[in-house]
């Protein structure tokens, strides 16, 4: 699987903007985030396209692209979301203070 297209919007400017959107959306409900994103798309398109046919074409283009990106993350046979981490993504677990966890193991005097 290639790099996650949801995290790679194409340009440096797009990536920075995506990161800012993610930070702004953090700790908000999915419905609030989707509503805000939908309103941003609608307002951006409304302000930049003067004809209904132009804006309809652009909406269709955007949502076909969105659907293609999303479907890459679902198994075509089972229909379930793929739960694999792409090989080019790095998992960074939080540091664990092992001494606090393992100090008392094997010590019969401490319970």
LOGU-357976 format. One record per residue (C-alpha): residue in three letters; chain; x negated, y negated, z negated. Coordinates in Angstrom, 2 decimals, padded with zeros to 5 digits. Layout:
ALA/A/X/Y/Z
...
This chain:
UNK/A/000.00/000.00/000.00
UNK/A/-001.47/-003.41/000.90
UNK/A/-001.76/-006.31/-001.52
UNK/A/001.57/-007.19/-003.10
UNK/A/003.22/-009.66/-000.66
UNK/A/005.30/-011.05/-003.50
UNK/A/002.09/-012.28/-005.10
UNK/A/000.45/-013.34/-001.84
UNK/A/002.62/-015.94/-000.09
UNK/A/000.06/-016.49/002.67
UNK/A/-001.64/-019.81/002.05
UNK/A/-003.57/-021.18/-000.90
UNK/A/-000.92/-023.88/-001.30
UNK/A/001.82/-021.23/-001.26
UNK/A/-000.01/-019.11/-003.83
UNK/A/-000.47/-022.05/-006.19
UNK/A/003.17/-023.05/-005.82
UNK/A/004.28/-019.45/-006.44
UNK/A/002.21/-019.35/-009.65
UNK/A/003.80/-022.61/-010.81
UNK/A/007.28/-021.25/-010.07
UNK/A/006.45/-018.10/-012.04
UNK/A/005.25/-020.16/-014.99
UNK/A/008.39/-022.32/-014.89
UNK/A/010.64/-019.24/-014.67
UNK/A/008.94/-017.39/-017.55
UNK/A/011.38/-016.49/-020.37
UNK/A/014.46/-017.42/-018.35
UNK/A/017.17/-014.95/-017.38
UNK/A/017.17/-013.37/-013.94
UNK/A/020.44/-015.16/-013.14
UNK/A/018.98/-018.56/-014.06
UNK/A/015.86/-017.92/-011.97
UNK/A/017.84/-016.69/-008.95
UNK/A/020.23/-019.63/-009.20
UNK/A/017.37/-022.14/-009.37
UNK/A/015.52/-020.44/-006.49
UNK/A/018.67/-020.39/-004.36
UNK/A/019.28/-024.06/-005.02
UNK/A/015.66/-024.90/-004.16
UNK/A/015.93/-023.04/-000.84
UNK/A/019.31/-024.61/-000.01
UNK/A/018.13/-028.13/-000.83
UNK/A/014.85/-027.73/001.06
UNK/A/016.66/-026.48/004.16
UNK/A/019.45/-029.07/003.96
UNK/A/016.94/-031.90/003.77
UNK/A/014.84/-030.62/006.68
UNK/A/017.33/-029.34/009.29
UNK/A/019.85/-031.62/010.94
UNK/A/021.88/-029.03/012.81
UNK/A/023.93/-026.20/011.41
UNK/A/022.62/-023.77/014.04
UNK/A/019.02/-024.60/013.08
UNK/A/019.59/-024.10/009.37
UNK/A/021.54/-020.87/009.93
UNK/A/018.70/-019.49/012.04
UNK/A/016.15/-020.44/009.40
UNK/A/018.20/-018.85/006.60
UNK/A/018.53/-015.64/008.61
UNK/A/014.78/-015.64/009.28
UNK/A/013.92/-016.20/005.60
UNK/A/016.23/-013.51/004.28
UNK/A/015.20/-010.93/006.87
UNK/A/011.59/-011.54/005.75
UNK/A/012.63/-011.35/002.10
UNK/A/014.44/-008.06/002.68
UNK/A/011.44/-006.58/004.51
UNK/A/009.10/-007.56/001.67
UNK/A/011.43/-006.11/-000.96
UNK/A/012.09/-002.84/000.85
UNK/A/008.34/-002.13/000.96
UNK/A/008.64/-001.65/-002.81
UNK/A/011.37/001.01/-002.58
UNK/A/011.03/004.61/-001.51
UNK/A/012.94/005.11/001.77
UNK/A/013.88/008.70/000.86
UNK/A/015.03/008.37/-002.75
UNK/A/015.99/004.69/-002.63
UNK/A/014.28/004.19/-005.98
UNK/A/011.76/001.48/-006.76
UNK/A/008.20/002.70/-006.36
UNK/A/006.42/002.78/-009.69
UNK/A/002.87/002.83/-008.41
UNK/A/000.40/000.02/-008.84
UNK/A/-001.28/-000.82/-005.56
UNK/A/-004.95/000.15/-005.46
UNK/A/-006.02/-003.45/-005.03
UNK/A/-004.25/-004.65/-008.17
UNK/A/-006.03/-004.61/-011.49
UNK/A/-004.37/-003.68/-014.76
UNK/A/-005.73/-005.69/-017.68
UNK/A/-004.57/-004.15/-020.95
UNK/A/-004.66/-006.19/-024.13
UNK/A/-007.56/-005.65/-026.51
UNK/A/-006.80/-003.25/-029.35
UNK/A/-008.55/-003.50/-032.69
UNK/A/-009.34/000.19/-033.02
UNK/A/-010.75/-000.14/-036.54
UNK/A/-007.33/-001.05/-037.91
UNK/A/-005.75/001.97/-036.26
UNK/A/-008.40/004.64/-036.74
UNK/A/-010.06/003.76/-040.07
UNK/A/-007.69/005.87/-042.16
UNK/A/-007.57/008.92/-039.89
UNK/A/-009.02/011.98/-041.51
UNK/A/-009.36/010.34/-044.94
UNK/A/-007.29/012.48/-047.30
UNK/A/-007.55/009.94/-050.12
UNK/A/-005.66/007.27/-048.16
UNK/A/-002.03/007.78/-047.23
